[in-house]
């Protein structure tokens, strides 16, 4: 009878260890998920900042060309032509 009692005690001990390890892993998993969410938010914020900076850079390139720089004249002329076409289209829509 004592052999069976020892086996049962050993099983209970192992089951308790498994539950403890399971809880530890669940906590670790939850912590990792929170860390991942924070990282995703940081990446999203940085992507938005990069996009804003790219727009600002393009605007500065155009402004620089308008001030007389020869570096981006072709791009500036294309942008101005595009804006003129958009304005003409809007005027045509208003006229109808």
C-alpha positions in Angstrom: 0.0 0.0 0.0 2.8 2.4 0.7 4.2 1.9 -2.8 0.9 3.1 -4.3 0.9 6.0 -1.8 4.4 7.0 -3.0 3.4 6.8 -6.6 0.3 9.0 -5.9 2.4 11.5 -4.0 4.9 11.6 -6.8 2.2 12.2 -9.4 0.6 14.9 -7.3 4.0 16.6 -7.0 4.6 16.4 -10.7 1.1 17.7 -11.5 1.6 20.7 -9.1 5.0 21.4 -10.8 3.3 21.3 -14.2 0.5 23.7 -13.1 3.2 26.1 -11.7 5.2 25.9 -14.9 2.0 26.5 -16.9 1.1 29.6 -14.9 4.7 30.9 -15.3 4.5 30.3 -19.1 1.1 32.0 -19.3 2.4 35.1 -17.5 5.5 35.1 -19.7 3.3 34.9 -22.8 1.1 37.8 -21.5 4.2 39.9 -20.9 5.5 39.2 -24.4 2.2 40.1 -25.9 2.2 43.4 -24.2 5.8 44.1 -25.3 4.8 43.2 -28.9 1.8 45.6 -28.8 4.1 48.4 -27.6 6.6 47.6 -30.3 3.8 47.7 -33.0 2.7 51.1 -31.7 6.2 52.4 -31.8 6.7 51.1 -35.4 3.4 52.7 -36.4 4.3 56.0 -34.9 7.7 56.0 -36.6 6.2 55.1 -39.9 3.9 58.1 -39.6 6.8 60.3 -38.7 8.8 59.0 -41.8 5.8 59.7 -44.0 5.4 63.2 -42.7 9.1 63.9 -43.1 9.1 62.6 -46.7 6.2 65.0 -47.5 8.1 67.8 -45.9 11.2 66.9 -47.9 9.3 66.9 -51.1 7.8 70.3 -50.3 11.2 71.7 -49.5 12.6 70.3 -52.8 9.9 72.1 -54.7 10.4 75.3 -52.7 14.1 75.1 -53.3 13.5 74.7 -57.1 11.1 77.7 -57.1 13.8 79.8 -55.5 16.1 79.2 -58.4 17.9 75.9 -57.7 18.7 73.9 -60.8 18.7 70.5 -59.0 15.0 69.8 -59.2 13.6 72.1 -61.9 12.2 69.2 -64.0 10.3 67.8 -61.0 9.0 71.2 -60.1 7.8 71.9 -63.6 6.0 68.6 -63.7 4.4 69.3 -60.3 3.3 72.8 -61.4 1.8 71.4 -64.6 0.0 68.8 -62.6 -1.5 71.4 -60.3 -2.5 73.6 -63.3 -4.3 70.6 -64.8 -6.1 69.9 -61.5 -7.2 73.6 -61.3 -8.4 73.5 -64.9 -10.4 70.4 -64.2 -12.0 72.0 -61.1 -12.8 75.1 -63.1 -14.4 73.0 -65.9 -16.4 71.1 -63.2 -17.7 74.4 -61.7 -18.6 75.7 -65.2 -20.8 72.7 -65.9 
